[in-house]
Amino acid sequence: PEYEVAATASEGPHLVGAGADVTVKAAYYAGGGLASASVNWSVRSEPASFIPPGRDGYVFGTWEPWWTHRYDQPAQVKQDTLQGKTDATGQHILHVDFLSINPPRPMSLIAEAFVEDVNRQAWAASSALLVHPSDLYVGLKQDRYFVDKGKPIEVKTIAVDHDGKAAAGTAIDMKAVRLDWSYKKGEWKEEEADPQACQVIAAVDKDQLCSFNTPEGGTYRVTATIKDASGRPNQSQVL
């Protein structure tokens, strides 16, 4: 190749409601930028994982045990393509606005740029960004994954920031549902039954506990939701 390509992204942390720039630069090995070159961007987003430092014993995001043997969930991958041309210095900047994440979980955004010169040589470079749905994360912990019918499901929870520091005084809303299957219109569908709610206030030095009844046997899903000072939600979920 006669030139090299590199991609860099603006520094994080990156949050919903904000934005970031990804810059690709193409330069000849002999010196000078590759000006007016075609740039084709491929941008995709997909679910990611994030565990705040020092909180390895908790579930952040979605966790399902292997023994549930649930059907495969399609990955929430979105992809788009964009075109442009490098400027006089051989650079092209892609600006991305992080409008929303649904459900509110961390997402990974990968931007890859393909730069082509006049000789139709094409070289690529990429950069990845982790996008947080909120300033805060909610963690879940269970001492037991199996209980007998009639015994409560107990789930511990904490609220922390990106650095793992406790967010004391923050409200955590938890919901438990029993997952039931029904046959409708020629296909099996999963439905939520027996909803239960619990709200706790996060503390500095200890977990808070929510207890949910199990009047019926089966699989129960517990979802915890938290909001930061700007009202941005974040969720974690266990089965």
N, C-alpha and C positions, 0 to 999 in steps of 0.2 A: 504493500500500500504506500501511496505517496503522502498520506496524511493520517492523523489520528483523531479520534473522537472521544470526548469525555462529557459526562453528565453529572451535575451537582444540584442539590435541592437546598432551599433556604432552611435555616436551623429551626428545630422544634423546641418545645412540644407543639404538635399540631392539634387543633381542636375544632369541633363542629362550630360553625358560625364564623370561622376565620378562613384564611386562604394561605397559599404557598406558591412559590415560583420554582420551576425546574428549568435549569439552563443547560443547553447542550453547546459545546464549543468544538469546532472542527479547525484544525491547524495543520499546515504543511510541515513535514519534518525539516524541510529546508528553511522554514521560517515564514511567518505571515499567516493570517487567517484565511479560511476557505470561504470567500464571500459569495453571496447569491446562489448558494447551493440549496437544492431541494431537501426539505426536512419532512419526514413522515413520522408522526407520533402515534404510538399505540399506548393507550392508557387504560388500565384495568384496576378495579377494586375488588377485594375479596375479604372474607372474615379473617381476623387475626386474633392472636392471644397476647395478653399482657398481665404480668404478675408484678405488683409493686414490690420494691426491694424489702427483704426481710419478712415477707408474708407468704412463704412457700406452702404453708400448711392449709391454705384456704383455696377455695374454688373461685376464680374470677372468670366471668363469661359463662359459657355453657359446658356442662359436663354430663355425660351419660355413661354409665357402666357398661362394659362389654356384654355382661350377662343378660341385658334386657332384650338383645336380639331384635332391636327395632329396625324397621325398614330404613334404607339409606336416604338421608336428606340431601336434596340437590344443593350444591354449593351456591351461595349467593354472589356469583361473579358477574360483574358488569364491565363491559369493555366498549371503548370508543376510539375513533381514529381522527386525527387532525393533520393539517398540512401547513407548511410555511416555508420560508427561505431564510438563510443566515444573513446577518447584516455584514457591514464592511469589515468587522473584526472576526467574522466566522462564528458568531453566536446567534442563537435563537432562544427566546424565553417563552415558556409555557406557564401561564397562570392558571391555578386551580382553586376554585372556591368550594369549601366543604359545607354544603348546604344542610344535609341531614343524614342520619344513619338510622335505619329501622330494620330490626330492633336495635336499641341503643347498646351496641357492643363495639369494641375496638375493630378497626378496619385497616387493611394494608392497601396502599395505593402505589402501583408500579407504573412509572412512566418510562417508556423506551423510545429513543429517537433513532431513526435510520437516516443517515446523511449520504447523499449521492453527489459525486462531482461530475464534471463535464464528460469524463470518460466512462460514466455510468458505473464507477466503482461505488459500492455502498458499504458503509460501516456503521455499526450500531453501538450505543451506550445506553445504560439505564440507571435509574435511581429509584429507591423505594422510600416511602414515607409511612409512618404509623400515625393514624388519625384516632384521637381519643374522643369519645362521645361527650365527655364531661371532665371537669377538674377533679372529680371524686370517683372512687371505685368502691363497690360493695363486695365483701368476701363472705363465703359460706363455708361451714364446716359441720360434718356429721360424725358422731362417734360410732354409729351403727347404720348400715345400709339395708338391714332387714329387720322388721318388727312383726310381731304377731297381730292378727286382726284384733282391734279393740285397744291396742297399746299405742300411745301417741308417738308421732314422728317428731323428734327434737332436732332443731337446726340452729346452730350458733352463727352469729353474724357480726361483722365489723364494718366500719366506714373509714377509708383512708384516702390520702391524696396520691399523686403520681410517685412521690418519694417514699410511700409507705407510712407516712406520719398519720396518726389517728385524727379523724375529723370529729372530735367530741361535740355532742349537741346536735348532730345531724339526724334527721328523721329517716328511718328505713322502713319502707312498706313491703310486707311479705304476703304472698298469696300461695295457697296450696290447693291443688285440684287433683281429683282422681281421673286417670285417663281411661276412658271407656271406648269400646268399639261397637259400631252399629252398622247394619247392612241396609243401605239405602240406594235406590235407583241402580241396582246391579253392581254396587261396589262397596267395599268396607271403608268406613271413615272413622277417624279418631275424634272423639268428643271429650270435652271437659265436664266433669260432674262433681257434685259436692264441694263447691268452692268455700274456702275458709280464708279469713284475713287476720293479719297480726301487724301491729306497728310498734316499733321500739325506737329508743333514742340512743345513738351511739355513745359509748363511753371512752375514756382515755386509756384505761389500763385493764379492761376486761371485755370479753365477748358478751353480747346480749343474746337472749334465748327466745325462740318462738317454738311453741308446741302445737301440733295439729292432730286432731282426732282421726282415727281410722275405722269408721263404722263398717266399711266394706273392705274386703281383700282386693289386692290389685296393685297397680303402679301409680305412685303419686308424684306429681311434679311441683317443686317449690321454686317460686320466682321472687327475687328481691329487687326492689327498685329504689334508687337514691337520686337526689337532685342536688346540683351544686348551687352556688350563690346566684348564678345567672339563669337558673331554672332548667339547665340541660340535664336530662336523665341518663342513667347508666343502669344496666341490669346484669344480674348473675342468676344462674339457674342450675338446679340439680334434680336428679330423679332418685 
